[in-house]
Every structure is written in structure tokens, then in C-alpha cells.
């Protein structure tokens, strides 16, 4: 196995306000098992020797709160952008270590495992850009106006998760291209940017424990997993 120590950085977009969750504070600051949601994945990345630094992108109005609530020598907090991908761009541009690769992970996926993170790191080195995804278990239908049009072979369908990862140099190059010629769509993840520019993206198998915390009902489910 290759020496992975310090070759990777992490960007954690936490700039959204979680409107589907409701409430008066950002979703990532709500308590889960007595601890703010964002702390679970953040602490996991900070504990790993593979990760040289972590940048977390947060809402502008909450930056001071995050800085006062949590600090770590490997952590930098920046203001997020108008869209998720712009928050990630802000985070990538704030990286200062000698890391070669960056893993982008949503803090709303609190229970990412170190094993999956290491799988992503290994895949980055052996293959290239990648994302974590889990295979679809349900039959997938394409519908229009409430009527089914076709059925997709679920063996070809993967449900995207995070981390999504690439070399830092590659992402910066693509951000430069976007600045010169803005996209005609709003990317929902890093993989969609890589795909748009024809870059191959490989899959690292994820699991249900890495699902996203989105609705109030999810809190009840996730609370049982909180350590």
C-alpha cells in the first residue's frame, strides 16, 4: 500500500441553510446526539493522517459562530458562495498545504467512515477523479406528467454521495475555464463539472450509513447512529 500521509486535503461545504429542515439555524449546526451535525464528518477528516488540511465553507453570517465554536490546527473556515459548487471553489482556492488531491464532502452526511475515505484516496492515486455512490436497489422509472415512460436497468444506476474527489490542479483548471466561459447549468456536485468537461469519474462504493441528512424525519433515523 502506498504512503498516503498528507497527500490529501478536504473541503467541506457547509454553506447551505437547510431550508427543507426548517428551524432558525443552519442544518449543520442543529444538534444530533448532543453534537452539531457538522462536527461528525469534520472530526473524522481531522483525525486522519492522510488529510493534510480541511477547509470548511460556511454561511457568511455564521462564520464567526463557527470560528468561536470549533478550532483545530488543520482547519480553515471560509465563506461559502451563492451555489454549492462556488462554496467548494472558495474552499479549494483557500488550500495552502502541499496536498495533491482534494476530497469534497457534505457535512450533512455525518457518518462518513474512514474506510470509505481511504478507498477514495486509493482510487484517486490508482485511477483518478472519483465519487462515492451506492447502487440503486429499487426499480427506477422515468416519468413525465405523472405517467411512466420507461424503466431503467437499475444495475446501471448509482446514487451519488460524497466525498467526490479530484486533483487540486485539475479542479482549479476547470474553475478557470468556467470563469472564462460560464456554464449553462448549475452543477449539483463536483462529478457533474468533471463530466461536463469530459473528465473520467470512477465510482467508490458507498453505503446507507453515508446517506444525507435532509428532512426532520431523518434526524430521528440518524440519532440512533450518533456516537
N, C-alpha and C positions, 0 to 999 in steps of 0.2 A: 504494500500500500504506500502511496506517495505521502510525503510530508505536506500536510495541508495547513500547518500553523501559520496564521497571519496573512494568508493569501486572499482572504475574502473580506468584504465589508457587507453591511446590511443597511438597507433603507426601509424604514417602517412608516408608511403613510398613515397618519392619524389625523388628517385634516378635515375629514367629514364630520358633519354634525349629527349623523344618525337619525334623520327625520322619521324614518319608519319605526324607530324605537319609541319616539315620544319623549317627554320629560324636558327639563330645563338645562341639562348639562350634556355635553357630547357623550355619545355612547361609550367611547373608550375610557371615560372617567367614571362610569357607573360601577358600583361595587359588585363583584362576582366572588362569592365565597369569602367575603370580607376584604377583598383586594381589588383595586381598579383593574378593569379589563386589560388595559394596555400593558400592565406590569408583567403579565404571564409570559407573553411572547418576548417582550423586551428582555426580561431576565434570562430567558433561555438563550438568546443570542449572546448576551453579555458574558454568560458563563463559559462559552465555548472558545477554546484557544485558536480554532480555525478563523474566528471572526476578529479582525484587527480593530474595527471601529463600527459604531452604529450611529446612524443619523435618523432622527425621528422628525417628521414634518407634521406640524400641529396647526390648529386654527390660530390666526393672528391674535385674537382676543384672549386666548388661553395660554399663550407662550409663557408668560410669567408664572402662571399657575404650575405648569409642568416643570419649569426650571426649579421652582421652590420645592415642589413635591418630591422630585427624584433627581439625583445626580450620580454620575459614575465617570471615571477617567476615560472610558472608551466611548462615552455618549456625547453627542452634539444634538441640540434641538434647534430646528429652523422653522420658519413659517411656511405653511403649505400654499399651493396655488389654487386657482379657481376650479380646476379639474384635478381628478386624482393623478393623471399622468403628469400634470405640471407640478404637483407636490413631489412626485418621485424625481422629476427633473431637478427640482430645487435641492432635494436630498443628495442626488448623485453629484451635482456641482459643488456640494459642500464637503465632499470626501477629501481628506488630506493625507491619509496613510499611503503606504506603498502597496496596498491591495490591488490585485489584478482583476478581480471579479466582484460583482455586487449581487446580492440576493435581496429581492424586494418582497416584503411580507406584510400583509394586512394585520394590524393589531386586533381586528375583530375576529381573527382566528387564533384564539388564545392558547390552544393546546397543541401547537406545532411541536413535533418531537425532535430531539437531537439526531435521531437516526435518519429521519427524512432530510434534515438539513445537511447531514453528511452525505447522503445519497445525491443531493443536489450538487454539492461541492465536487464529488467524484465525477458526476456526469458533465459538469462544466469543463473539467480538465480533459476527460476522455472523449467527449463528443462535441460539446459546445453549448449554446444557449438552450435553456430548458425551462419547463414549468412543472409544478406538481399538479396532478389531476387524478381523479378517481374514475374507474369505469362505471358507465351507466348500468343500473340494474333493472330499471323499468323500461318498458317498451316506449319508444319515442315517436310521437306523432307530429306531423307538420299540418297545421290547420289555418284556415282563412275564414274570417267572418263566422266563427263558431262551427265550421264544418271541416272534417278531416280530409286532407288532400292526399297524403301519402304517409307511409310508415318507413322510418329509417332503421337500418340494421344496427341495433344497439351495440353490437360488437365493435363498431367503428366510432362510437360516441364516448367521449371522455368529458367529465365535468371539471372545469378548470378550478384550481385552488391556487394558493401561494405557498412557498416562495416561487417567484418567477425570476430567472437569473440570466445574466449575460456578462461579457467582459465590459469593464467600465469604459474602455476606449471605444468599443462598438456603440454603446448607448449614447455616449457623448457625440459621436459622429452622426448618429441618426437624429438626435435632437438638433444638431446644426442644420441638417437637411430640412427638418420640419420648420425651423426658423426662417430658412430661405424660401421655402415653398409650403405654406401651411396645409395641413391635412384637410380633406373634405368630409371627415367624420371625427367623432370624439372617441378616442381609444378607451376601452374599459379596463385594459390591462397591458402589461409590457409585451406579452406574446403577440397581441394584435398589431403593435407597432413593428415588431420584428417580422411578422408575417407580411405586413404591407410592403416592406422593403425587400422581400424575398429572402430573408434570412431563415435558415432551418431552425426549428424549435423541437427539442426532444422532450419526451414525457418521463417524469419520475412518478412512480405510483404513490398516490396519497391514500388517505383513509377517512372514515367518518369522523374520527376524533379531531380532524383538521377542518371541520366544517365551519362556516361563518356564522357569527352571532348577529342576527338581523332584526328579529322581532321580540316583543316582550315574552312571548311563549318560549323562545329559545333560551331565555335566562333560566327558566325552570329546568330545562333539559341540561344545560351546561353547568348549573350549580352542583349537580350530582357528580360532575367530573372534576370540579375545582379541588385543588390540593391544599 
